[in-house]
């Protein structure tokens, strides 16, 4: 949200090697994302943001629309994960309300 683009071809790859490290990185990123969502408002949301791979621009959207699409994409993957967990007989926590394993008030 704070930059004008993200470059998928910059060579940086996730490097977390343990569950603890993954959770630490996730917690840090959640904090930074919340701060960005609170501070980037108004006309800044209409400024263009691009997804690139090196010199190739894959897409350009207003920053607010790019953020909305990204959040929708994360919700989609969360749904996929819950399907896989159900197939593995993992009890599902509440996500957006009760689940069959965690009813209201539990």
SULKAZI-V76687 format. One record per helix or strand of 2 or more residues. SS is the DSSP state (a for helix, b for strand). FROM is the first residue (numbers start at 1). LEN is the number of residues. If there is no record, write none. Layout:
# SULKAZI-V76687
ss	from	len
SS	FROM	LEN
SS	FROM	LEN
This chain:
# SULKAZI-V76687
ss	from	len
b	5	3
a	19	21
a	42	5
b	48	6
b	56	7
a	63	25
